[in-house]
Amino acid sequence: MTELFKLFITFLKIGSFSFGGGYAMLPLIEEEIVYINQWLTQSEFIDIIAISQMSPGPIAINSATFVGFKYLGVGGAIAATVGVCFTSFFLVTGLARVIIKYYDSLIVKGIFSGIRPGVIGLIGAACVSLFKASIVDIKSLIIGLTVLVILSKTKIHPIAVILSSGVMGILLYSI
Amino acid sequence: MQKYLQLFWIFFRVGAFTFGGGYAMVPIIQKEIVDNAGFIENEEFLDIIAVAQSLPGAIAVNTTIFVGYKLFGILGAIFALLGTVLPSFLVILVLALFYNRIKDIQAIQRFFQGVRPAIVALIFMSAVKLGKAIDRKTFNYIIMAGAFMAIAIFKIHPILTIIGCAIAGLVHVKGDKQNDRAV
């Protein structure tokens, strides 16, 4: 088995068995990368988290690209990234086909009538845990509240919000 | 071809500005796909988030594939996914090369210290907007509060919570149907 293929299979496994996305995927990635395959050391792995916070996109993609690149260069980065998306692609398109076909059936309607309000509760709960992790001092509270007020009064694009809050961060935390 | 490129470009922006993973992409997809392009409704978007959360893999990746597939089939899914993944891929390559040199630049760290609280506010406003897409029925309020408490207080796994909501929805629909018959 070539190293490239091994990288692909390892990230295919990570993409297939980690539920919940985001940081919920990190323990499985750590297990495979640091302990089983020993592609990265523990401290290099901690760098992944810091790098993921600086880089846009899903954490799973960030870590796949980073590990693949560190280990086998750009080819490795591609193999790992394709691997981590592979299962998602087939599962999601497969399930999407079924859902779209039976969208008007009573069963699918019933299921989604329960799930829709549930997802709002889910996102609300995510807000609470993100709030605890990101609102850590008076400055972050000021930024969060400012953004909230602006969002409720205007139709500003989220990208503009992200960029200007970053600038606010540079200004406030330099004081 | 143009519609695929449009889709790619929309998701490229989503991928480029999703900081924090998971639900951080919700506000941007909502703005781009629901509000601006009008490709899907808020209700359908909720369904897609639920499916994305319930399947293995990254939520942003799953959401992207679903939206792309729903709009323009398999090719749509591929172009949308490329859009979401590419910014992350490119930025990581640069970071992997220069990480040791940039990790100590304070301005970068302060930038992200400012971005993090903004993401919370963005996601909160998205939840409020999505909430408006739902009928004001007692059943919906109960499920919403129940799902929130299940995760925030009782630490029940999100997938189990979603399954619970699905079962409640099924039972509720069946009950409604029997009531209709009785009338």
Interface residues (C-beta under 8 A of the other chain):
Chain A: G15 S16 F17 S18 F19 G20 G21 G22 Y23 M25 D47 A50 I51 S52 Q53 M54 S55 P56 G57 P58 I59 A60 I61 N62 T65 F66 F69 K70 V74 A77 T81 V84 C85 T87 S88 F89 L91 V92 T93 L95 A96 R97 I99 I100 L106 I107 K109 G110 I111 F112 S113 G114 I115 R116 P117 G118 V119 I120 G121 L122 I123 G124 A125 A126 C127 V128 S129 L130 F131 A133 S134 I135 K139 S140 L141 I143 G144 L145 V147 L148 L151 S152 H157 P158 I159 V161 I162 S165 G166 V167 M168 G169 I170 L172 Y173 S174
Chain B: R13 G15 A16 F17 T18 F19 G20 G21 G22 Y23 V26 P27 I28 K31 E43 L46 D47 I49 A50 V51 A52 Q53 S54 L55 P56 G57 A58 I59 A60 V61 N62 I65 F66 Y69 K70 I74 A77 L81 T84 V85 P87 S88 F89 V91 I92 L93 L95 A96 Y99 K103 A107 I108 R110 F111 F112 Q113 G114 V115 R116 P117 A118 I119 V120 A121 L122 I123 F124 M125 S126 A127 L130 G131 A133 I134 F139 N140 Y141 I143 M144 A145 G146 A147 F148 M149 A150 I151 A152 H157 P158 I159 T161 I162 G164 C165 A166 I167 A168 G169 L170 V171 H172 V173 K174 K177
